[in-house]
Amino acid sequence: MFLAGASGVIGRRLVPLLVQAGHVVGGMTRSAGKMELLAELGAVPILCDVFDRDALIQAVRDFNPDVVLNELTDLPDEVEKIGDHAELNARIRTEGNQNLIEAARRSGSPKILAQTVAWQLPDGPDARAVAALERSVLAEGGVVLSYGQFYGPGTYNEQQIPAEPRVQIDRAAERTVELLDAPSGVVVITD
């Protein structure tokens, strides 16, 4: 299991669940400072930037996974700054996702699962990027994990429950593990 975005909000919850389910998890992060955390969670830490296409292809080839799980986002720590990151998040959903798909193809075409959002985004770079990610993952026979707004510890919504569609972060991770064998399609993950 190659988990891109392993040190993110949902990635940190997925690693222990995947390991407990018997998977060997290659946990990819672009931050050297998060390598120790990934090892503590039970992953084989992989330092790689999704935008370094050649390094990513080599990392996926070296790990040789049966599944590539794309949980990548490029979001700020403060919810108020999300708008400032629209272009960055769009890039990770388009160029980053395409790089992961190409890396998967070059390592034997493992199954691909990738996250998007279960709510309608306003027209703009983020909405177009989500649509492009969904099309490209489905074209590979993959599964689109369409999450509601996360709430719970470590999320933007730690203290309050957001509007629907929403999903508690631990439940989102549990459902993701349950869906590893799902047939190609879009799966909405909400409360």
N, C-alpha and C positions, 0 to 999 in steps of 0.2 A: 504494500500500500504506500504510494507516494503521495504525501499530503502537503500540498503547496498552501502556505498560509498557516502553518502548524502553530505558530506562536500568537495567532490572533485570538479574538474573543471566543469564537467557537472552536478553533483549532486546539486550544489548550484543554478544552473539554473532550474533544474527540480522541486525542492521542491515548489517554488511559482507557477509554472505552474500547477502542480498536485493539489495543494490546490485550486487554482482558478477554476480548472475543477471539484471540489467537492469531492476530495479524502482526507481522513485522512491519513497523511503520517507519518510513523514511520521512522525517519531519523537516521540510524546507523552510528556511527563514533567510532574509537578506541581512539580518542583524547579527553580527558576531556575538553581541552581548546576550542574545537569547539562546545560544547553543547549549549552555549548561542547563537552562530551564527545560529545554526539549529532552535532553538526556534524562533529567530527573523524572519527567513525565513518562519515560519509557520508550521514546523514539530514538532512532538513529539520526542524530542531527546532521542536516545537509545545509551548508552555507552556499546560497546561490541567489542571484537576482534574476527574477523572471524576465527582465528585459535584456539580459546577457544571453541571447539565443543559443550561441554555441556552447556556453558553459551549462546551460539548462539541458540541452540535448544530451550532453555528456553525463550530467548528473542522473538523469532519468535512465539512460542506457546502463550506467554503472549499477544502479539500484535494481533495474529489471523488474518493475512491479507488475502485478496482475490488474491493479486499479490505480488510476490517477484521480485524486480528489482535489478539486480546485476550490479552496475556501479563501482565495485572495481578495482583499479590498485594499484601498489606499485612503483611509479615513483618518481624520484628526482625533486627538484624544478628547477634545471639547466639541460637544454636539453643535454649539453655535457656529463653529467654523466649517461645517460640512459643505456649505455652498462654495467656500474657497477651494475645496478639494474636488469639485465636480470633474474637472478636466483630468486630474490625476487618477481618480477612481475610474473614469471612462477609459483611460489608457490601459489600466490593469485588466479591465474587462474585455478589451479588444486585443491590443497587441500582446499583453501578457497571456491571455487565454489562447490566442493563436500560437504563441510560442510553446505553450504546454501541449497543445494538440499536435504540433509538429514533433515535439520531443516524444510524445506517446507513439506517434506513427513510426518514428525511427527506432523505437525500442520494442517493436512487435505488436503495436496497437492494443494496449490494455484498455479495459473499460474506462470511460471518463464520466465523472460526476462533477458538476460545477454549480456554484451558488448564484442565485439572483434574488430578486425581491418580489414579494407577493402583492405589492401595491402598485398603483399606477403612478409612474414618475411623470413630472411635467415635461413637456417636449423640450429637448435639449440634448447635450452630449451624453448625459448619464442614461437617459431613456433609450437613445439610439445604441449605446454601448450594450445595454442589457438585451435589447432585441438581437443585436449581432452575436452576442455570446450564446444566447439561446439557440439561434439558427445553426451556429457552427457546432455546438455540442450535439444537437439532434442529428445533424448531418453525419456525425461520426458514430451514430448509434448510441449516444450517451444519455445520461439522465440529468435533467435540469432540476436542481433543488431550489424551489421558489419559497424562500423563508418570509414569514411575517416579521414585523419589527421585534427584535430581541428585547427581552426585559429580564431582570434578575441581576445577580452579582457580576460586576465587571462590565456591564453594558451601559449604554447611554441612559437606560431607564432602570436604574437601580432602585430608586425610591418610589416610582409610580409606574402604573401599568399603562402602556401607550394605547392609542386607538387601534381598532382592528384594521387590517389583519395583524395579528401579533402571535408570538410564541415565546414561552419561557425558555431561556438559553439552554438549560440542561435537557429539557424535553426535545429541543431542536437537535441537539447532539445525539440523543438516543434514537430519534427517528432517522437521522442520517445513517447511523450504523445499520438500522433495520432495512434501509433501502439500498444497500450495497449490491444486492442481487436483483434490483427492480429492472423491469424491461425499459427500453428506451422510451422517453417521454418527459413531460413536465409534471413534477410532483409538488403540490402546494403543501407546505409544512407550517401549520398554524395551530393555535389552541382549538 
